[in-house]
Amino acid sequence: MDRPEIILAPGPTPIPPEVLLAQGSPLVYHRGPGFGDIMREVTGRLKELYRTDADVLLMTSSGTGALESAIQNCFSPGDEVLVPVAGFFAERWASLARAYNLTVHTVDFEWGQKVDPARIAEALAAHPGTKAVLLTQSETSTGVIQPIQALAAVANDAGVMVVADVVSSLGAVPFAFDEWGIDVALGGSQKALSASPGIAFAAISPRAWGVSKTATNPRFYFDWAAYAKFAALKDPENPWTPAISVMQGLQAALRLYFQDGVQAAMARHQTLSIAVKEGAKALGLDLFGEGLEDNWTVTAIRAPEAADADVICESIRRDFACVLAPGQGPLKGKVFRIGHFGYFSELDIIRGLSALEMTLGSLGHPVKPGAGVAAAETVFMERR
Amino acid sequence: MDRPEIILAPGPTPIPPEVLLAQGSPLVYHRGPGFGDIMREVTGRLKELYRTDADVLLMTSSGTGALESAIQNCFSPGDEVLVPVAGFFAERWASLARAYNLTVHTVDFEWGQKVDPARIAEALAAHPGTKAVLLTQSETSTGVIQPIQALAAVANDAGVMVVADVVSSLGAVPFAFDEWGIDVALGGSQKALSASPGIAFAAISPRAWGVSKTATNPRFYFDWAAYAKFAALKDPENPWTPAISVMQGLQAALRLYFQDGVQAAMARHQTLSIAVKEGAKALGLDLFGEGLEDNWTVTAIRAPEAADADVICESIRRDFACVLAPGQGPLKGKVFRIGHFGYFSELDIIRGLSALEMTLGSLGHPVKPGAGVAAAETVFMERR
């Protein structure tokens, strides 16, 4: 286990050397001008990524902590929320809302399906007391990118707030906070941006700020008002001591990301996604999930007859130090997942596909050596 | 602001190069054997530091997040708690408890006083419905180490739970979770251990686990049961993606700490504390707070007539890149604070005292150049 593993999971991702150096550099004290500069730069770039003029707050936690901040700051016990459930992370929204005694209306889809906006519109009509929909843009458990622009439109038509988990999609696939009428969107440092985990983001619309003033759910560490107060200082700060080193790395990661630019990053994610999908198909594997052409963050692949998906993940990690992600919930053992957002080049994908075809071969799945790699190369050459 | 600043504040502290390298190394994926090894080692060493056989959980947040976890997991709305208040961090306990609709009985002391166990015993007798006392071992705002062994004894006599903020004291001054009858103690990575901020700890007694089973305060990200479940895996994990890089650094920091050993670290903190205090006195400054001989974490110093404390902090930072901490609350402008726990050597203190005497001189306070340094050197030579 001592060699660095090749992480092909949907976050954390491999961390670029520039980011490692930044997070391994002496700490910038978290109160005063030096850290204020970092806060300003990171917040500014995130606003660009969110495509918003709204406030973006930075919290020290995983993405789940940021999701909880939305439940705490926007709602009171008994408030009705609607959650379309088509995977593990949508279920997390429902669990979180229930933990805070909200009334949760779920609209259930099969795992792997795209959420149908028409069914959400019907559900909103059936539950006119609903205050918000809780959405998941990248349902990482299935690889599916949900149509949250259309879902937000339906919610806005019904006068209902839109709260979106964009943890594993922000920076990977198109998103537009202001234009799409989103009220709250929660992101994380360790996904498409290839920083280390530890910092989460919340973009907050004026409507959400308004709602937060009267929401009675208890909160302290994730109290948005405290973050806003400290972010408004001449040298912006966090209310509590933040994960300074992770912030330093995030600053470096955003510089790398914006060096190429948002469009280039998205195009890269799309190309890598197509290459992984074509490579898997060339190995005789079936892909999982609807809307494959949109799913640029992670590809879910059905395990072949020869091997359980968990066995594939264990074997490839043991033999090639490649970390893939196993299936979650009802997909455990049935699918495995390859992440392809963040700091990945074409050759990282080639490396992963090569390890996959050798692993499948050793597990008894019939593969022609190099077939997956060849399919990916063809994609890369065509899209250059 | 580009040169690394010399942090002499009470956390974060300067980070040792070994720790910087570890947190700047490629990430160990957070699910599986590699990270399991880190979890086991870090948790084991922390138990030794806490002097406990109880569970120690690791959360990605600041110390304040860990404090909130105690309020969420141990209490229900309306529960009565008692908080002795003698500074900023004790007030934070009271605010946190009020945010969760607990009934808070405060026993107020002047900032800088030691909390008197007899008054706590009286207050517990006057409020027989009290479920817990919320204590602060190192009241960082005043430099005072509170007598929490005696306070815990009083609480235990009254059959009341003991919840202790040891964020800035764990590893700096003596503490014994099991022997002193503590139920919950919350710590942080960025204090005496000299790791980067981002990881907080909770030690939890069997009694506190019992109470958590029926406590109804809402919780999710900080739900101890989730942490315990994932910590019990063959390869221990976190329930949510943790600040992996900070954990890697914390592992390295604990190795350094235990190389010398707990007793050596405590003795060092004591010596550095005495040197700072003697140095300040030799500069004609008055020290703030009771029980100076016990206060090994941070020294609070009254500003002289010549200069406001905030001006001293700003000047020394601007001129010498030395970060001291300003006064908080009613002490703002009146005291400044020098932290001396963590990765500090004798010469780091000399450097800080030299910067302080030059700064005071330039602000018009009469100093004999070298007087503070000489007093500190004398302390170091005597205690070798």
Interface residues (C-beta under 8 A of the other chain):
Chain A: M1 P4 E5 I7 A9 G11 P12 P14 I15 L20 L21 Q23 G24 S25 P26 L27 V28 Y29 H30 G32 P33 G34 D37 T60 S61 S62 G63 T64 G65 E68 I71 S95 L96 A99 Y100 N101 G188 Q190 S196 P197 G198 N217 P218 R219 F220 Y221 D223 W240 T241 P242 A243 I244 S245 V246 G249 R317 V323
Chain B: M1 P4 E5 I7 A9 G11 P12 P14 I15 L20 L21 Q23 G24 S25 P26 L27 V28 Y29 H30 G32 P33 G34 D37 T60 S61 S62 G63 T64 G65 E68 I71 S95 L96 A99 Y100 N101 G188 Q190 S196 P197 G198 N217 P218 R219 F220 Y221 F222 D223 W240 T241 P242 A243 I244 S245 V246 G249 R317 V323
